[in-house]
Amino acid sequence: MNTNSFDFFVGTWTSKQRRLREVLAGSAEWYEFTGTTECWNVLDGAGNFDEVTFPELGSGGVTLRLYDRTRDEWSLYWAGSKTGLLSLPPVVGRFGDDGRGVFTADELYDGKQIKVRYLWSQITAVSCRWEQAFSTDQGATWETNWIADFSRID
């Protein structure tokens, strides 16, 4: 099996999730909930898959990550249980020398063209952080609207 940049996330995790109540509205009010994530590699390490459940919300989702070795680039696809729809386009990027993974895409959100960014950081053997942020000015400024702090169960 090949190793990949998301090997750190393989296993079972619990998480503290925080989301802004109103996105792109100047809100500073967050709500919190917990999550449980199970993650494994697929395609001999060329892919990575996780399923997350949010018990307090009665929902969850899955992420499929696919690695393009030629471009040294990951494409991340999300589908939530409330809609069952795959988010397209994928967020695309890689891990840098600083150990942080930065993944971006152009999307339409509530009728507005935005950039979305996923950031993986603070990665250790037993913890990591994921953040989602939106930009309405092509990445000059970002509003972080979802933060997940993960703790390894196994």
N, C-alpha and C positions, 0 to 999 in steps of 0.2 A: 504494500500500500504506500502511496505517495503521502508525504506530509503536506499540509497546507496552512495558510495564514490563520484559519479559523479552528485549528486543532485545539487551541486553548479553551474553546467553548464546548467541546464534546463532553457530555456528561449530563448530570441533573443539577439544576439551579433553582434557588428561590430568589425572588427579587422584590424590591420596593420600587414601585412605579409612581411617578408623579407627572401629571398632565395639567397644562393650563386649562382653565374652564372655558376661556374664549381665546381662540387663535386669531392672530393678526388684528386684534382689536385693542391693543395697549393694555391688556389685562395683566394683573400681577397675582391673581388668585389661582392657587393650585389645588387640586384634589389628589388624594393618595389611595392606592390600592396595592394588593400583592399579586404576584405572579409565580407560577411554577413552569420551568422550561426544561424540556428534554431535547438534547441535541446529539446528532450523529453525523459521521461522514458518509457520503455516497459516491458512486462512480469512481471507486479506487482513489479517493482523495481529490478528485477534480470537482467535487461538489460537497455541500454541507447542508443539512436540513435540520430545522428545529420546530417544535410545536410548543406553544405557550398557552396556558390557561389562566384566566383572571377570575377566581371564584366569586369575588364580591360583585363583579360586573356581569357574571353569567355569560362570559364570552371568551374568546381566545383567537389564536391565529397561527399561521405557519409562515416560515421564511425558507425559501430555497435560495442558496448561494451557489453560483456556478463560476468556475475559474477558467479564464481564457489564457492559457500558457503563452501563446504567441504575443499577446498584448500585455501580459503580466497584470491582468485586471479582473476584478470580481464584478459580477452582476448579481444584485440582490433583489429578489421578488418577494412581496408580502401578499398574503390573502387573509382577511379577517373572517371570523365565523358569522358575523352579522350579515354580511353580504355574500360571502363565498366567492367574491371576485378577486382575481389576481390584479395587483396594482401594476400598471404599465405607464410609462416605460420603467425599467428597473433603475435603481440607483446603482451607480457604477463608480469604482475606484479601487484603491489599494492601500496597503499598510506602508507607512514611510519608515525611514531610518529611526525616527523617534518612537516607534512602536505604536503609533496611533493610526487607526484606519479611518480614512475619509472617503465617503461615497456620496455622489451627488446626481441629481437629475432635474430636468425641467418638467414641470407638471402644471396642470390646471387645478386650482383649488377655489371652490366657491366662485367660479367664473373669472378668477384672476390668474394670470400667468405668474408662476413663482418658481424659485429654485428650492429644492428640498435637499437637506444634507443629513446623513447619518454619520455619527462620530463614535468610534469604539476607542476607549482610552482606559487608563488606570488598570491595565491588565496584569494580573498576578496569577499564581496557580489556584487561588481560592476566591478571587473576586475580579470584577470588571464593571465598566460603565458603558452604557449606550445612550446616546442623545439624538433626538430629532430636532432639526431647526428649519425654519422657513425664511426665505428672503424674497422681498418684493422689488428689490433694486439690483438684481443680477449678482448677488453675493457681496455687495458693499457692506451691508449690515444683515445680521441674522437675529431672529427671535427663536430661542430654544423653547419648544412647547411640550416636549416629552422627555423625561429622564428615567432610566432604569438602572438601578444599582443592584448587581447580581452577587450572590454568595453561593459558592459551590456546596451541594449536598453530597455528591459523590463524583 
